[in-house]
Structures are given as C-alpha cells and as structure tokens.
Amino acid sequence: MKAPLPDNEIDRLTALYALDILDSAPEQDFDDIVALASNVCGTPMSLVTLVDTDRQWFKAKIGTEATETDRELSFCSHAILGRDLLVVPDATKDPRFADNPTVTCDDGVRFYAGAPLVTTDGFALGTLCVIDNEPRKLDVEQLQALRALARQVTSQMELRRHAIALANTTARLQELERRKDDLAGLVGGDLRAPLRLMSQYLGKLGKTGYHDAEMGDLVSKAVSGHIRGFIDLLHHLTTMADAGFGSESLHMRQIDLTRITQRAVEAVRPIAATKQIWILNQAGGPAMPILADPVRLEQVLTHLLFAAVKYTPSGGRVRVGTEIESGPTVRLDDMDMPDGMRPDLFPHLYYGAIANPSTVPGPDRGLAVAKKILDAHHATVALSDRPGDGTSLHVVFPFADLTPTDMIEDLIAA
C-alpha cells in the first residue's frame, strides 16, 4: 500500500533540503547511533533514513549495503505521517505491507519500528528505524531508547546546519565592520570637501531659489572628480543595509541554565538505561539565568551527555550538575568504574571539542559543532582527566547581565 503524501509535503521537503545532508558522506556520529539502536533493539538492521521526493536515502546504515530504496516501497514513508513510533510486529499480517516486494522476497522484512526524525519546526524528515527478518516485539525500555536516539539524530543534523549558519553570520559581521572602516575613511577623507560644497550649494539654492552658476560649476567639477568615491560610498551603505543578522543567528533570550540541563538529562536517560549507565542528576537548586538560544543550547548539552553515555562502558556512572564558578556552570563528570575500568570520553572531548575542533574531521564532528555553538554563547569550556576521578567537563557561561549588543561587539572584536 503506497503511503499518502504528508499534508505539508512541500514545506517538509524544503526543510530537508535546507539541511544540505542528502547524499553527504558517512559520518561516525550517525553510524554510532544506528549501531546503538541495533544493539538496543536486538535487530540485525538499523537505518537513518531521509525521505526525498521519490526515494528514501540512508544517511547511516548497519545490516545492509544499499544506500537508498524507492519511496513507494518504504515503510518510512508511512512512519513520517505520524509523530510517534510506527511499529510493525509482523509485516506479513499488516495489510499496508503484506504484498510489499521487500516483504514477499526471500528473507524479507518481518519486523519494523521507525521513530520519525521531527525537526524543531515540526517537519518529519525521515526515521531512525530498526528492521528484522523475524517477527518480534520491543519492550517499553527499547521503545523509549529508540525515540531518544531519533531525537539525537535530528539534533545532530540541525546543529551541523546551524554551525554553518553561525559561520556565515560571523563572516557578515566581519564584512560589516570592514565596510564601516571603509565608510569612515571615505566620509572623513577625500569626500569631505565635495560633500561640504554640495551641502552649501543645495542650502543656498533652497533658501534663495536661485542657481549660483559659479558654485554650481565647482560642485560639478567636485562630483566628476570624485565620482568613483561616491559610487563606493553608495556601495558601502547598501552592503551595510544588507548585512543584517538574519534568521540564521542565535535567538538569544534569558533562560534558566538549571532547567535546560535537567531537560537534557531526561532526554538522554532512556539511552543510558539500555547500557545500565547511572546518570546522577545534581542539576537542581536555584535558577541560574543566562542569555542563550534555548533550543540550540539544549541540543548541545544533550549531545555532550550522549557522548558521555556513548563512550562509557556498560555499568558506568555519569554525574551532571549546575553550580556557580566564575559564572553559571554545567559540570559533567564521567566517573571511573569501581573495578578500575576507565571511560573513553576524554580523548574524544579533547580532540573533538578542545584542540582545534574545526580542523578535526570524522568521528568527533558533532563535538566540534557543539563547541562552535558554545563559543557563540561566549561559554568557556574546561576539561580535566584524573585516574580515580574520571573525566570532568566544565562549561561556564557569562552572567545574564551581558546584553546582546555587548555579545555582538565581542564577536566582531574576536
């Protein structure tokens, strides 16, 4: 049974294309998620799918060599019609899929569970799905983990796109500052005398109504001699008018760091539970107001916590808290195991988010993107590692009395 098109199909495709992710190279962050989903759900196949006009393309996959399939045959085209999991315990008994060629073939699909990848604007772009050639059911813990992992996929995609947008905004700010310098040089230098002469001439013409031929001739010569400068002046003014911050910049407002941290912990907890990792949430107490983009910051904190869970052995312990250091602070401790086994988080955080993250490709790209978003929030990141204590990450934010104007000026100066 062919799935109907979503009511918002045009807008949905626009949102998908805006992420600029279709046909992109494999990335370890997404590969890790499908591997974890397959392991959690006990299925041989897991995919991150993106539903295009007439195909579904796989951003990440395990258990298949295919890179895409026809949209008309895809289970995921049905899954994106909803906002929660689509679970098919036995496809041969489901009228939507019983005669699907992917079901009727040898070793065909029997079990499918897909969590829609829903953006912050509400568009379902594809799914994180798990597939088996045997009928099965998932328990509540597995279903919750699949939902949480799908949210992590969406956050990864949006953060990457937003980091590019921030870089573009920074470039525009730098161009704006250069134009301001050029404009000051023009108005305060070669064009000052011609502009003063034009002002005098026009002022006299306005008062008397009579044309002063001698002064008019001087203005004409001044203008013709500096026509290039006047064109440059208009160009600079136009560029400055067009160099606004646009919709790509962070949407900063005062938020409570404690509450955002608690939300991030709860988003990752179902994933941690599948690895028997204990998350001790000490993010409580009084509110800690900071200036931040609540959506992007929550995605970043969730990704940092997900990294801690991903690189911690089963049975490990992760502690999260908020406190005041030199400013409102989120502290993440990936603690050593009682048997002496150590988590593997430190090198990933160090090389992915601390040591020149923009030049580090591959497995820790998500951490590099998170660091760029934190930099845009003027947050300071400190990392330590000590045998017996584990890895400790401190993210310190400015107090909320820093105005957005101050932040923009600091960004330009940097």
Summary of the structure (lengths in Angstrom):
residues: 414
radius of gyration: 28.2
end to end distance: 56.4
largest distance: 97.0
contacts: 1304
relative contact order: 0.09
helix: 50%
strand: 20%
